[in-house]
Amino acid sequence: MKTYFLSLADRDRSERGDRHLAYVLAFVAGGVNAGGFMAVHQYTSHMSGMISSLADNIVLGNMKLVGLALGAIAAFVSGAATSAILINWARRRNLHSQYALPLALEAALFVVFAGSIAVSDIAPMRYTLLIVVLLCYVMGLQNAMITKLSGARIRTTHVTGMVTDVGIEFGKLLYRNGPLPRPGLPPVRADRAKLQLLLSMIGLFFSGGICGAFLFALFGLPAALVFAIPLTLIAIFPLVADVRA
């Protein structure tokens, strides 16, 4: 068990470790995205909607929502930047925990999210901004980590991109190769392993959303602690390995 958990976030990567970590993070992203909606009626994992919201509210003159969208975008970018800083810092020191550090920070921020119930009685707009900024930062942190870890092959919060890639692979799968127009031209072949990975991640994001909506409806913000547990388990073993070294 220890070897398995170490393989998920260790500096020494395997295709299996990348795939299984992506599964966990897609589920967590779906769950926390649902939690953000249950808390403040805002989804926080995708920036397309935030940038559209920014444009719409500039035209409509709703400066409060313009500020909310700007805060969300800045937080997502800051989270991604933080992840890059942590990974590059640890990589230059050849630490086992180069990918575990962003995961540990993400788990800690889920604890902060759970504890934000203590200030939920402040002005509604301020509380909404607090939650949106916090969760967008977390999503940027997670998305940048898995992007760097996988060489930009996997993104766990960008479902639009995953669905697009599924469509591309289905197009390849349905394509019927006729006579080749010129010698040496390779036939069109779907990447079935990639298709399976993408469908699994979309399904896990969806499942995480259902689980998150159920838990947050039942327990409120403390349900975020449930999603901190797997991240902590994954991050702790590389961190302990560095401490011992």
C-alpha positions in Angstrom: 0.0 0.0 0.0 2.8 2.4 0.9 4.6 1.7 -2.4 1.4 2.4 -4.3 0.6 5.7 -2.6 4.2 6.7 -3.1 4.0 6.0 -6.8 1.1 8.4 -7.3 3.0 11.6 -6.4 6.7 10.6 -6.4 9.2 12.3 -8.7 9.8 9.0 -10.5 6.8 8.6 -12.7 5.0 5.7 -14.5 2.1 5.7 -16.9 0.1 3.8 -14.3 0.9 6.4 -11.6 -0.1 9.3 -13.9 -3.3 7.6 -14.8 -4.4 6.7 -11.3 -3.5 10.2 -9.9 -5.5 11.8 -12.7 -8.5 9.6 -11.7 -8.3 10.8 -8.1 -7.9 14.4 -9.0 -10.7 14.4 -11.5 -13.1 13.0 -8.8 -11.9 15.6 -6.3 -12.2 18.4 -8.8 -15.8 17.4 -9.6 -16.7 17.1 -5.9 -15.2 20.5 -4.9 -16.7 22.2 -8.0 -20.1 20.9 -6.8 -19.3 22.1 -3.3 -18.5 25.6 -4.5 -21.9 25.7 -6.2 -23.7 24.5 -3.1 -21.9 27.1 -1.0 -22.2 30.2 -3.3 -23.9 29.1 -6.5 -20.8 29.4 -8.6 -18.8 26.8 -10.4 -15.1 27.4 -10.0 -13.2 24.8 -12.2 -13.6 26.4 -15.6 -12.3 29.8 -16.7 -14.3 30.0 -20.0 -17.4 30.8 -18.0 -15.6 33.3 -15.8 -14.2 35.2 -18.8 -17.6 35.2 -20.5 -19.1 36.5 -17.2 -16.4 39.2 -17.1 -17.3 40.3 -20.6 -21.1 40.2 -20.1 -21.0 42.2 -16.8 -18.6 44.8 -18.2 -21.3 45.5 -20.9 -24.1 45.4 -18.3 -22.2 47.7 -16.0 -22.4 45.3 -13.0 -19.1 46.1 -11.4 -19.6 43.8 -8.4 -19.7 40.8 -10.7 -16.9 42.2 -12.8 -14.8 42.2 -9.6 -15.9 38.7 -8.8 -14.8 37.4 -12.2 -11.5 39.2 -12.1 -10.8 37.8 -8.7 -11.6 34.3 -9.9 -9.4 34.5 -13.0 -6.5 36.1 -11.0 -6.8 33.3 -8.3 -6.8 30.5 -10.9 -3.7 32.0 -12.5 -2.0 32.5 -9.1 -2.8 28.9 -8.2 -1.2 27.6 -11.4 1.8 29.9 -10.8 2.2 28.6 -7.2 2.2 25.0 -8.5 4.9 25.8 -11.0 7.0 27.5 -8.4 6.7 24.6 -5.9 7.4 21.9 -8.5 10.4 23.7 -10.0 11.8 24.5 -6.6 11.6 20.8 -5.5 12.8 19.6 -8.9 16.0 21.6 -8.7 16.7 20.0 -5.3 15.8 16.5 -6.7 13.1 16.0 -4.0 10.6 13.2 -4.0 7.9 15.6 -3.1 7.9 17.9 -6.2 4.4 16.9 -7.0 3.3 16.2 -3.5 3.9 19.8 -2.4 1.0 21.2 -4.5 -1.2 18.3 -3.4 -0.4 19.0 0.3 -1.2 22.7 -0.2 -4.5 21.8 -1.9 -5.5 19.5 1.0 -4.7 22.3 3.5 -6.8 24.7 1.5 -9.7 22.3 1.6 -9.5 22.5 5.4 -9.6 26.2 5.1 -12.7 25.9 2.8 -14.3 23.6 5.4 -13.5 26.2 8.2 -14.9 29.1 6.2 -18.3 28.2 7.7 -17.1 30.2 10.7 -17.2 33.5 8.6 -20.3 32.7 6.5 -22.3 35.4 8.3 -20.3 38.2 6.7 -21.7 40.3 3.8 -22.9 37.8 1.1 -20.9 39.3 -1.7 -17.7 39.3 0.4 -18.3 35.6 1.4 -19.0 34.7 -2.3 -15.7 36.4 -3.3 -13.8 34.6 -0.6 -15.1 31.1 -1.6 -14.7 31.7 -5.3 -11.2 33.0 -5.0 -10.2 30.2 -2.7 -11.6 27.4 -4.9 -10.3 28.9 -8.2 -6.9 29.1 -6.6 -7.1 25.4 -5.7 -8.3 24.4 -9.2 -5.5 26.4 -10.8 -3.0 24.7 -8.4 -4.3 21.2 -9.2 -4.6 21.7 -13.0 -1.0 23.1 -13.3 0.4 20.2 -11.2 -1.2 17.5 -13.3 -0.3 19.4 -16.5 3.4 19.6 -15.6 3.4 16.0 -14.3 1.9 14.5 -17.4 3.7 16.8 -19.9 0.4 18.6 -20.8 -1.3 15.3 -21.7 -3.8 15.5 -18.8 -5.9 18.2 -17.3 -8.3 17.3 -14.6 -10.5 20.4 -14.3 -10.8 21.3 -18.0 -13.7 19.1 -19.0 -14.3 21.0 -22.2 -10.9 20.0 -23.5 -11.5 16.4 -22.4 -14.9 16.2 -24.2 -13.3 17.8 -27.3 -10.5 15.1 -27.3 -13.2 12.4 -26.9 -14.9 13.7 -30.0 -11.6 13.7 -31.9 -10.8 10.1 -30.9 -14.4 9.0 -31.8 -13.9 10.6 -35.2 -10.8 8.6 -35.7 -12.5 5.5 -34.4 -15.4 5.9 -36.9 -13.2 6.8 -39.8 -12.9 4.2 -42.5 -9.5 4.0 -44.2 -9.8 3.6 -47.9 -7.0 3.3 -50.5 -4.1 5.5 -49.4 -3.8 8.7 -51.5 0.0 8.5 -51.5 2.6 5.9 -50.4 3.8 6.1 -46.8 0.8 7.9 -45.5 -0.2 6.2 -42.2 -3.8 5.1 -41.8 -6.1 6.9 -39.3 -6.2 5.1 -36.0 -7.9 6.1 -32.8 -5.8 6.1 -29.6 -8.0 3.7 -27.6 -6.0 4.0 -24.4 -6.3 7.8 -24.5 -10.1 7.5 -25.2 -10.5 5.2 -22.2 -8.5 7.6 -20.0 -10.6 10.6 -21.1 -14.0 8.8 -20.7 -12.9 7.5 -17.2 -11.9 11.0 -16.1 -15.1 12.6 -17.4 -17.1 9.9 -15.6 -15.1 10.4 -12.4 -15.5 14.2 -12.6 -19.3 13.6 -12.9 -19.3 11.1 -10.1 -17.3 13.4 -7.9 -19.9 16.1 -8.6 -22.7 13.8 -7.5 -20.8 12.8 -4.4 -19.9 16.4 -3.6 -23.4 17.7 -4.1 -24.7 15.0 -1.8 -22.1 15.5 0.9 -22.3 19.3 0.9 -26.1 19.2 1.0 -25.9 16.8 4.0 -23.0 18.2 6.0 -22.4 21.6 4.6 -18.8 23.0 4.2 -17.2 20.5 6.5 -17.7 18.0 3.7 -14.6 19.4 2.1 -12.6 17.5 4.6 -13.6 14.3 2.8 -11.8 15.4 -0.3 -8.7 16.5 1.7 -8.2 12.9 2.9 -7.1 11.2 -0.4 -4.9 14.2 -1.2 -3.2 13.9 2.2 -2.7 10.2 1.8 -1.1 10.7 -1.7 1.1 13.6 -0.6 2.4 12.3 2.7 4.7 9.5 1.5 6.9 11.5 -0.8 7.1 14.2 1.9 8.2 11.7 4.5 10.7 10.3 2.1 12.3 13.7 1.8 12.3 14.3 5.5 14.1 11.0 6.1 16.6 11.7 3.4 
